[in-house]
Amino acid sequence: MFYQYLTSSIYRVHWSILQGATPIYSGTWDVDITTRKILSYTGDLWLSRGDYTLFWINHESSFVSLDINITNKLYDLNRKINYYLPGFGNFEAYEALDYNNHSSTERYYFHSSKGYLLNGFMEYQSIGHFTLFEININLFDNPEGFPLDIILLIIIITAIISIISISGLILYRRRKNIIKPYRVKDQENRESKKIIKQRELSEIETKIREELMEIYIKAQKRMRYKAYTQNLIDLLQDIVNRAKKNNFINIYESADKKLEIYKKMFNINKEKEVLKLYNYAKLKLEHEQYTDETINLLNEVIRETENFKFIQIEDKPKKSLELCKNKRLEKNKEKLVKLYKIVKSKIKNKEHSKEVIDDLNYILNESKKNNFTDLYDIAQMHLDEIKNNANQASMKNER
């Protein structure tokens, strides 16, 4: 790998991956050294436009954390260490650790004063180790020990070659314009429009990617607090869908993996909550609290169990609900029977007051609601008797 100067802030990186001494992959990418962002690339590169370069950091800045957009993770530059690199010796180096998991094997070591990568290991797509092979120059500085007059000579020769090349190009275009001026002009316009369109599309794509990445980083921070909510699941699902739609492979693969893990953790946490709610309902049953609140609790447990397929709980809440309803019916019937005995004693003593009639109507309605047919029939019989007796007394009075 070597860096080729393009402009004041943009360098072209020529890279190769070797198998033994033979290159098996190679290509280039253009990087802005003020932002560390990749502007364009060629070859089989696993990075994309807008990603941050992996192989160096801006050593002139004071770092608290380092954002390297590979597998869409943040890395902490949390300490300086004395790092030994075989073949080179000891270096003072920054150690970059996974922001969310400092115990991960994925980590990098950067020269503390020069900023270039000394050694590192990446888990993404089993890429493996990046190890420093040779140190020739200080990155983006004048090479140590390289004579300044030779550098100036190279610049002068390069400038002369560039002037000759540009002059030749100008003469060639003038000649072409004399022969076919309109055709050349149209071709140039088409090429210019094509370049502008590609640049606009690239800028739009980069903006969309950066916005989506910012949302994803915020989602990951929320995940660190173990806030297992449906809203966060919906947010991760939206990130996965948008990344897939825009073909942001790195974001898609990472977010999809996080989503699956988070769903499992959400279900585990949800099952604990439902089990806790079920135990509370069972405690109320043990204390013979066969109330609407107990029934509502059991219905909620049944609903959540069916939604999330909790095997540990299964049909137990349904059995508890059935028991609660039966016990409640028994309790209600006991109360009605007790009331009926009081009313029956009053009727036996020829007491047909409004209170007796109201109690009989209450027994009648509650028996109908709870399907107590025996009590319903008895209450109805007494009401009919009282009504008949009242009619007969009225007729006697009229005579």
C-alpha positions, 0 to 999 in steps of 0.5 A, a space after each residue: 500500500 502507498 499514498 499518491 498525492 492528488 490535491 492539498 487534502 486528497 490522496 490516492 491509496 494504492 493497495 494490494 492483498 498478498 498471498 505469500 508474495 503474490 497479489 490476489 486483490 488490488 485497487 485504489 481509493 481516494 481519501 480526504 485526509 482532513 475527514 478520513 472519508 473515502 471519496 471513491 474507489 476501484 477494485 474489490 474493496 469492502 469499504 464504500 464511499 463515505 466510510 472512514 479509512 482504517 489504516 491511519 488516524 489523524 494523530 494531530 488531534 486530541 482524541 476521546 473516541 474514534 469513529 471508524 465506519 467498518 462493520 458500522 462500529 465505534 472504537 474507543 481510543 481509550 489509552 496509550 500503551 507501549 506496544 511491541 511489534 515483531 520486526 520493528 520493536 517497541 512503539 508508543 501506540 493508541 489502542 482502539 477497542 470496540 465501543 460496545 464490547 471492549 473484550 472483543 478480539 476486534 481491535 487496532 493499534 496506531 502509532 501515537 505520533 504518526 497515526 499509521 496502523 501498526 497492527 489490527 484484527 478485523 472480524 468483518 467477513 473474516 478479513 483477519 489481521 492487518 500488520 505493518 510490513 514496512 515503514 518508508 515515510 512519515 504519512 503526509 509529511 516530507 520523508 525523513 532523510 529524503 533530500 529536499 533538492 531531489 523532491 524539488 527536482 521531481 516536482 519540476 520534472 513532473 510540472 514540465 511533463 504536465 505542461 507538455 501533456 496539456 499543450 499537446 492536448 490543447 493542440 489536439 482538441 483545436 485540431 478536432 474542433 476545426 474538423 468536427 467542432 459541433 460534434 466534439 462540443 456536443 460530446 463534451 457537453 454530454 460527458 460534462 452532464 454525465 459527470 455532474 449527474 454522477 457527482 450529484 447522485 454520489 453526494 445524495 447517496 453519501 448524505 443518505 448513508 450518513 443520516 442513516 448511520 447517525 440514526 443507527 449509532 444512536 440506536 446502538 447507544 440505546 441498546 447499551 442501556 438494555 432498553 428492551 422496547 418495541 419502539 427500538 425494535 421498530 427503529 432497527 427494522 426501519 434501519 434494516 429496510 432502508 439500508 437494504 433499499 439503498 444497498 448499504 450492505 455494511 449497515 444492512 448486515 450489521 443492523 440485521 444481526 443486531 435486530 435478531 439479537 435484540 429481538 431475542 433479548 426483548 423476548 427473554 425480558 418480556 417472558 420474565 415480565 409476563 411470568 412475574 405478572 402471572 405469579 402475582 395473579 396466582 398469589 391473588 388466587 391463593 388469597 381467594 381474590 376472585 375479582 375482576 382485577 384478577 381475571 384481567 391480569 390472567 387475560 393479559 398473561 394469556 394474551 402476551 403468552 400467545 403473542 410471544 409463544 412462551 413455552 415455559 408458561 404454556 396453558 397454565 394461565 388458561 387453567 388458572 383463569 377457568 379456576 378463578 371464574 368457577 370460584 367466583 361463581 361459587 362465591 357469588 352463588 353462596 352470597 345469593 343463597 344466603 340472601 335468599 334464605 333471609 328473604 324466604 324467612 320474611 316471606 314465610 312470615 307473610 312479609 311482602 315489603 318493597 325490600 323483599 321484592 327488591 331482594 328477589 329482583 336482585 337474586 333474579 337478575 344475578 341468577 340470570 347473569 351467572 346462569 343459576 337456573 335453580 335460584 332464578 326459578 325460585 325467585 321468579 316463583 316467589 315474585 309471582 306469588 307476591 304479585 298474585 296475593 297483591 291482586 287478590 287483596 286488591 279485588 277484595 278491597 274493591 268488593 
